[in-house]
Amino acid sequence: MNIFNSISSFTSTTKTIVTIGTFDGVHIGHKKVLNKLHNLALEKQAESVLLTFFPHPRMVLQQDLDIKLLNTIEEKKKRIASYNIDHLIIHPFDLEFSRLTAEEFVKNVLVDQLNICAIIIGYDHRFGRNRTATIEDLINFGTKYNFDVEQITAKEIDEIAISSTKIRNALLEGDIATANTFLGYNYTIHGEVVEGKKLGRTIHFPTANLQVDESYKLVPKNGVYMVTVEVNNRMFYGMMNIGTNPTVSDSEQSIEVHLFDFNESIYHQNITVGFLEHIREEKKYDSLSDLKDQLEKDKLYCLSRLKNYS
């Protein structure tokens, strides 16, 4: 898959089939659309193009909203690559781009730059300045500029919307099973291991403190989770705490993961954590000794569950 960081950097002498969207999560609701894009490109002997935007348009047009996304850009690239799409364009979305009229977008972007012969788009898609143009307008432009419009059905659009909403809500409620079911894969967070207070090692539960740089990345609700941890292309099981460490002190939210059967220094390395189960809520204990006892119980529970994931 070829990746382009702007529309202007894309060129092709071959006709293209294009779809447009945020595709946040690249979840099971998106699967039909991406498969349709791939298959139609094969049928028409064209190249498939997915056009998406970053920042998310709502981050630019509704800056007062604290928008959390299921994928970082790098995560989205990896997910989309698995669908055999020829080209991914991640265009910088800004106010100037948002002011393109519908026909400017169609003529200058879709026709002249992307060289389309067909577009796959939702029945309720709106585009152009102030999002005033409809699917009917796009069909008329298709007639004028000689490209086909393939509509994604209301049922498929609803599946995508429902999946995205359910995934976000499930993660914010700690319902990992539901989130992973709708994603079609285990939800992950990725970041650098940074220096922490190193209190975990004093009770024989050393943790890697994860720093997630992308402020827009959705972090599940506070609590203790059973997880997988990818370190240097090796996979380990472990348990993670998201929260404020109330037994030690009330502080800012931290993300700490304890890896099973692991005794290496991984400071300043990047790791990827996959969520398997929410074990329990975060709780304040009377002493570090009580906390250690609970962590021992948590670990035994996780180890008893490994057969379900191996």
N, C-alpha and C positions, 0 to 999 in steps of 0.2 A: 504494500500500500504506500502510495506517495502522499506526503504530508506537505501542505502549503500553508504559510502563515498569513496570507492575504489573498484576496481574489485576484489582484493585479499580478501576482506572481505565477498564476496558473495559465498555461497555454496548452492547447491540444488541437491538432488537425483532425482528430477523430471526433465524431459526434458523441455527445454525452447524454446520459440519463441522470437527472439531478433530483435529490430530495433535500429539503431544508428543515432544520429544527435544532432544538437544544440537545435532545437525546441524553438528558441527564440520567445517569444510572445505567444507560444502555441495558435495560432490563428486558424481561420476557415480553412486555408489551411492545417493545421496539423491534422484536425479532421478525415479525411478519413484514414490517416495512423494509427492513434491511434485506431480507430474503427476496422481497418483491423487487427491490432496486437491483440486486445482483442478477436475478433471473431475467428481468426485462432488458438489462444491458446485454446479456448473452443473446436473447431473442433478436434484438435489433442490431447486433454486432456493433454495439457502442461501448463506451467506457462509463463506469458508474462513478458518480461524484456525490459525496455528502458535504453539504455546506452548513457549517455551524458557526457560532459566534462566541467570542470572549472579549470583554466581560459579558456575562449574561445580560441581554437587553434590559431586564428589569433593574439590574444594578446601576445602569446608566440613566434610565428614564424615571426610576422611582428610588432615588438614592436614600430616602428615609427608611426604606425597608431593609431589615437585616436578613438577607437572603442566604440560606444555607443550601449547598448543592451536594449531591450524592457522589459525584466524581470530580476529582481535580482534572486539569487538562491532560496530564500524563496518563492518568487512569483511563480517561475516555479514549485516548489514542489506542491504548492496548486493547480495550474492549472492542472497539470498532474494527481493528485490524483482524479480529477473528472471524469477521463476516465476509471476507473476500471482496471488500470494496476496493476499487482501483485507486480513488483519490479522496483524500480528506482535506477540506479547506477550513481552516479555523481563522475566520476574519475578525479583525479588531472592530468591535462595535462601539461607535461613538455618536455624538449628536449629529455630526455632519452626515454620516451614513443614514441615520434615521430620517433625515429630511429629504432623501431621494423620493421623487414622485413614483407612483406605481409603474408608469411607463418608462421612466428613467431606469428603474431597477430591472425591468424586463429587458429593455433594449440594450442598455450599457453593460449590465452584469450577466444576465442569463444568456442572451443571444450573442453579443459581441465578444464577451470575455470567456464564458463557459462553453459556448458553441453547442447549445442543447438541441436535442431532437425530441425530448420528452421530459416532463417533470412529474414527480410523484408527490402529491401534497394532500393535506387534510381537507375534507369538505368544508370545514369552518375556518380555513386559513384566511387571514387578513394581512395585507402587506401595503408597502408604500407609506408616504408621509401621513402621520396620524393613524396609520393602519385602516385607511378608508376603503381600499380596494378589496374585492371579494373573489371567491373562486370563479364566479361568473365573469368577472373582469379578466381574470387570468385566462380563462377559456377563449375569450374574445381576442386577447393578445396572442394566444397560441395560433388562432386562425390568421391573424395579421402577420405574425413573424414565423409561421410555419413550424410549430412544435405541438406535440400532443400533451394533453393534461390527463394524468391518471389520478383519480381521486381515492384517497384512503377513506374507507367507510366510517360512518358514525360509530358503528360497533367497535372498530379497531381504534378509533380515536378515544373512545370511552375507556377501552382497555388500557391504553397508554396513560391517560389521566388518572384513572383509578389506581393503577400500579404505582405511579410516582407518589401520589398522595398517601397511599397505604404504606409504602416503604418509609417515607419520611416520618409519618406518625408512629409507625412500629418502632423505628430506631429511637425516637424520642421517648417512647414508653418502655424501652428495653426488650421489646418483643422481637428477638433476633430471628426466631423461626419463621415468622411471617415475612419479615424483611428479606431474608435469604430466599424464601420461596418465590417471592415476586421478582427478585433480582435474577434468579436462576444461577446464582453463585454466592459465595460468602462475602458479606460486606467487609471492606478493608479500610484501614487508615495507614498512612505511610508517613515516616518522618525520621528525624535524626535523634540518636541517643545522646542526651546531654547530661551534664553533671547534676546530681540531685543532692539531697541531704544525707544520703547513704545510711539512713536509719534501718532500712530493710535488712542489711547484712548483719546488724547487731542482733537480730532475732532469727538469723539463718534463712531469711527470705530476701536475698538481694534482688533488686529490681532495675530494669532499664527504664529511664525516664524519657518518654517520647515527646519530642517537640514537633507539632504539626504546623508548618509554616503558613499554609493556606487558610486564612481566617474564614473563608467562605465554606470550607469543608465541614459537613455535618458530623459532629461527634455524638454518639449515642448517649443516652441519659446516664447520670452518675450511677455507679454500682460496680459489682464484681462480675467478671465474665470469664468463661472458658474460651481460649483463643488458640490459633496457630500463629507462629512467628517465623517469618522468612528472614534468615541472616546469611548473607553471602551465598545465596542460592541453595541454602540448606534449610530444611523445615523442622521446626520443633513445636511441641505443644507447651502451653503455659496458661497462666491466669493473669488477668489484668484488672487493675482498679482505676476507675475514672472517678475523680472526686476531690475532696478538699482535705483528706487525711485528718478527720476530726479527732481521732485518738491522740494524735501528736499536737496538732494545733489547727485552728481554723485558718485556712489560707486560700490562695487562688486555686482554681481547678488544675489538677495535674493528671497525667496519664502515665501509669507505671505498670510494667509487665514483668512478671517473674517467669522465667523459662525453666521447664523441667529438664533435668539431666544436662545442665549447661553450666560451665564454669570458665568463661572467657571474658576478657575486657572488650567491650564493643563501643566504647565512647566514641562519639563523632562519626559513627557509621549509620547508614540508613537502613531501616528495617521496615517490613510490612507485616501488619497484624491483621489477621482474619478472625471475625467474630463467629463463634460456634453456639454459645449459650449464655444467657444471663443467669448467673448463679444466685445472687442475692443483692439486696440493697446495701449501700454503704452505711456503716454503723459506728458510733463512738463507743469504745470500750474503756473500762475503768483503768486498765493498765496495758503496757506493752505485752506482758505475759498473757493476758486474756486475748489480745489481738493475735498473738502467735498461735494460741490454741485454736482460734477460729480459722486462721490460715491453714493450719494442718488439716482441719476438717475439710476446708475448701479444696485443698490439693488432693486428698483422698477421694473426694467426690469426683473431681475431674479425671483422675486416673481410672476410676471405675467406669467412666463414660467413654474412654478412648476407643474401645472396641466398636463403638457406633460410628467412628469417623476414620478408622484405619482401613 
